[in-house]
Amino acid sequence: MIDGPRIPPASGGRAKSLIVLLHGYGADGDDLIDIGRYLAPVLPETAFVSPHAPDPCAPFGRQWFPLAGLDPHRLYRDVSNAAPVLDTFLDAELARHELSDKELALVGFSQGTMLALHVALRRSASVAGVVGFSGLLAGPERLPGEMKCAPPILLVHGDADTMVPAMALNAAVRALGEAGVAVEWHLRAGLRHGIDGPGLELAAAFLARELGRRGS
């Protein structure tokens, strides 16, 4: 069972929503938990958790699945194999807080984005929303036959990203749109493989809106 750092609601009361932060390759849950601290003033009734991926990787950090470049067939296989671990974790966290999928949002970076998109589109009930930084949509051609729900999605990518090229954003937006998913996207000028301040501001506004909508 995976686990990681948590932040309770800033209100001091019971969590009315949950955001799960999914780190990238070679990092761990500590790498993204600060996003929860950034979002807490905007979402004071939200709990945050940033689980460590299950497998260690060289030379340090952890991975959701092995790093194998951007080979589409292997990416789809590897993301699919990693998905049950995250699904089980999400179910356990929702039960812990006595919440449902409609009060859950996922935020991912790189590998974490790939996993968040894969899982959120295939859960039996829709989450409130997904924010993906610097990632891609694995197996877009399989989406029409596997998608079970269509949560709103925000994708943010740097146009100077050399690890996951910005063309991955265009491909994801096209495939999601064709599948009927409401997707917002932003290409950040000069940003490499990372998350910047304006991207966090976009995420905060999106999450406040979508979690507020589900809670109303």
C-alpha positions as CSV (number, residue, x, y, z in Angstrom):
1,M,0.0,0.0,0.0
2,I,1.4,3.4,-1.0
3,D,1.4,6.3,1.4
4,G,2.9,9.8,1.7
5,P,2.8,13.2,3.3
6,R,-0.6,14.7,4.1
7,I,-2.0,18.2,4.9
8,P,-5.3,18.5,6.8
9,P,-7.8,21.1,5.9
10,A,-6.7,24.6,6.8
11,S,-10.1,25.2,8.3
12,G,-9.3,22.8,11.1
13,G,-12.6,20.9,10.4
14,R,-13.5,17.8,8.5
15,A,-12.4,17.6,4.9
16,K,-15.1,18.4,2.4
17,S,-12.9,17.6,-0.6
18,L,-9.6,15.8,-1.3
19,I,-6.7,16.5,-3.7
20,V,-4.2,13.8,-4.5
21,L,-0.9,15.0,-5.8
22,L,1.1,12.6,-8.1
23,H,4.8,13.2,-8.5
24,G,7.0,12.5,-11.5
25,Y,9.8,10.0,-12.2
26,G,12.7,10.2,-9.8
27,A,10.9,12.2,-7.2
28,D,8.6,11.3,-4.3
29,G,5.6,12.6,-2.5
30,D,7.6,15.2,-0.7
31,D,8.3,16.8,-4.1
32,L,4.7,17.9,-4.7
33,I,3.2,18.3,-1.2
34,D,4.1,22.0,-1.2
35,I,1.5,22.5,-3.9
36,G,-1.0,21.5,-1.2
37,R,0.3,24.3,1.0
38,Y,0.0,26.7,-1.9
39,L,-3.6,25.7,-2.5
40,A,-4.8,25.4,1.1
41,P,-5.7,29.1,1.5
42,V,-7.9,28.9,-1.7
43,L,-9.4,25.5,-0.6
44,P,-9.5,25.7,3.2
45,E,-11.8,22.7,3.5
46,T,-9.7,20.4,1.3
47,A,-7.3,17.7,2.5
48,F,-4.1,17.0,0.5
49,V,-2.0,13.9,0.2
50,S,1.0,13.2,-2.0
51,P,1.8,9.5,-2.1
52,H,5.2,8.1,-2.8
53,A,5.2,5.9,-6.0
54,P,5.6,2.2,-5.2
55,D,8.9,1.5,-6.9
56,P,12.5,2.9,-6.3
57,C,14.4,4.1,-9.4
58,A,18.1,4.8,-10.1
59,P,19.9,6.9,-9.0
60,F,17.3,8.2,-6.5
61,G,13.6,8.8,-6.0
62,R,10.7,6.6,-7.0
63,Q,8.6,5.8,-10.1
64,W,5.1,4.8,-10.9
65,F,6.4,2.8,-13.8
66,P,9.8,2.3,-15.5
67,L,11.2,5.2,-17.7
68,A,11.1,3.9,-21.2
69,G,11.2,7.1,-23.4
70,L,8.0,7.9,-25.1
71,D,7.3,4.7,-26.9
72,P,3.5,4.8,-27.1
73,H,2.9,1.0,-26.8
74,R,5.1,0.6,-23.8
75,L,3.8,3.7,-22.2
76,Y,0.2,2.5,-22.4
77,R,1.1,-0.9,-21.0
78,D,3.2,0.6,-18.2
79,V,0.5,3.1,-17.2
80,S,-2.2,0.4,-17.3
81,N,-0.1,-1.8,-15.0
82,A,0.4,1.1,-12.5
83,A,-3.2,2.1,-12.5
84,P,-4.6,-0.4,-9.9
85,V,-2.2,0.8,-7.3
86,L,-3.5,4.3,-7.6
87,D,-7.1,3.2,-7.8
88,T,-6.8,1.3,-4.6
89,F,-5.1,4.2,-2.9
90,L,-7.9,6.6,-4.0
91,D,-10.6,4.3,-2.7
92,A,-8.9,4.0,0.7
93,E,-8.3,7.8,1.0
94,L,-11.9,8.6,0.1
95,A,-13.1,6.1,2.7
96,R,-10.8,7.6,5.2
97,H,-12.4,11.0,4.7
98,E,-15.9,9.7,4.1
99,L,-15.9,11.4,0.6
100,S,-16.9,10.3,-2.9
101,D,-15.3,10.7,-6.3
102,K,-17.2,13.9,-6.9
103,E,-15.2,15.5,-4.1
104,L,-11.9,14.3,-5.4
105,A,-9.4,16.0,-7.7
106,L,-6.1,14.7,-9.0
107,V,-3.0,16.9,-9.7
108,G,-0.1,15.3,-11.6
109,F,3.3,16.2,-12.9
110,S,4.9,14.3,-15.8
111,Q,4.5,10.6,-15.0
112,G,2.0,11.6,-12.4
113,T,0.0,13.4,-15.1
114,M,0.0,10.3,-17.3
115,L,-1.3,8.1,-14.4
116,A,-3.9,10.7,-13.3
117,L,-5.4,11.0,-16.8
118,H,-5.5,7.2,-17.3
119,V,-7.1,6.5,-14.0
120,A,-9.6,9.4,-13.8
121,L,-11.0,8.6,-17.2
122,R,-11.6,5.0,-16.3
123,R,-13.0,5.2,-12.8
124,S,-16.7,4.1,-12.4
125,A,-17.6,7.6,-11.1
126,S,-16.2,10.9,-12.2
127,V,-13.8,12.9,-10.1
128,A,-14.3,16.6,-9.8
129,G,-11.3,17.4,-12.0
130,V,-7.8,16.7,-13.1
131,V,-4.8,19.0,-13.4
132,G,-1.9,17.8,-15.4
133,F,1.5,19.5,-15.7
134,S,4.1,18.5,-18.3
135,G,2.6,15.1,-19.1
136,L,0.8,13.2,-21.9
137,L,-2.2,11.0,-22.6
138,A,-1.1,7.4,-23.0
139,G,-3.0,5.2,-25.5
140,P,-5.3,8.0,-26.9
141,E,-6.6,5.6,-29.5
142,R,-7.9,3.3,-26.8
143,L,-9.8,6.0,-25.0
144,P,-13.2,5.7,-26.8
145,G,-13.5,2.0,-25.9
146,E,-12.2,2.3,-22.3
147,M,-13.5,5.7,-21.0
148,K,-16.1,5.5,-18.3
149,C,-16.5,9.1,-17.3
150,A,-15.4,12.6,-18.5
151,P,-14.1,14.8,-15.7
152,P,-13.0,18.3,-16.6
153,I,-9.3,18.5,-17.2
154,L,-6.7,21.3,-17.2
155,L,-3.4,20.7,-18.9
156,V,-0.4,23.0,-18.6
157,H,2.8,22.5,-20.5
158,G,6.0,24.4,-21.2
159,D,6.9,25.2,-24.8
160,A,10.6,24.6,-24.0
161,D,10.0,21.1,-22.5
162,T,12.6,18.7,-23.9
163,M,11.6,15.7,-21.8
164,V,8.0,15.6,-22.8
165,P,7.7,17.8,-25.9
166,A,4.9,20.3,-26.1
167,M,3.4,18.3,-29.1
168,A,2.2,15.9,-26.4
169,L,-0.2,18.6,-25.1
170,N,-1.6,19.1,-28.6
171,A,-2.2,15.4,-29.0
172,A,-3.9,15.1,-25.6
173,V,-6.2,18.0,-26.2
174,R,-7.2,16.7,-29.6
175,A,-7.9,13.1,-28.3
176,L,-9.8,14.3,-25.2
177,G,-11.9,16.7,-27.2
178,E,-12.8,14.0,-29.7
179,A,-13.8,11.8,-26.7
180,G,-16.2,14.6,-25.4
181,V,-14.0,15.6,-22.4
182,A,-14.0,19.3,-21.4
183,V,-10.4,20.2,-21.5
184,E,-8.6,23.5,-20.9
185,W,-5.0,23.9,-21.9
186,H,-2.2,26.4,-21.5
187,L,1.2,26.5,-23.2
188,R,3.7,28.3,-21.0
189,A,6.3,30.3,-22.9
190,G,9.9,29.5,-22.1
191,L,9.0,26.9,-19.5
192,R,11.0,23.7,-19.5
193,H,9.9,20.4,-17.8
194,G,8.4,21.9,-14.6
195,I,5.7,23.9,-12.9
196,D,5.8,27.7,-12.7
197,G,3.9,30.3,-10.7
198,P,1.3,31.2,-13.5
199,G,0.7,27.4,-13.9
200,L,-0.1,27.1,-10.2
201,E,-2.4,30.1,-10.4
202,L,-4.3,28.4,-13.3
203,A,-4.5,25.2,-11.3
204,A,-5.8,27.0,-8.1
205,A,-8.6,28.7,-10.1
206,F,-9.6,25.5,-11.9
207,L,-9.7,23.4,-8.7
208,A,-11.6,26.0,-6.7
209,R,-14.1,26.2,-9.4
210,E,-14.6,22.5,-10.0
211,L,-14.5,21.4,-6.4
212,G,-16.9,24.2,-5.5
213,R,-19.2,23.2,-8.3
214,R,-19.3,19.6,-7.0
215,G,-19.9,20.7,-3.5
216,S,-22.8,23.0,-4.3
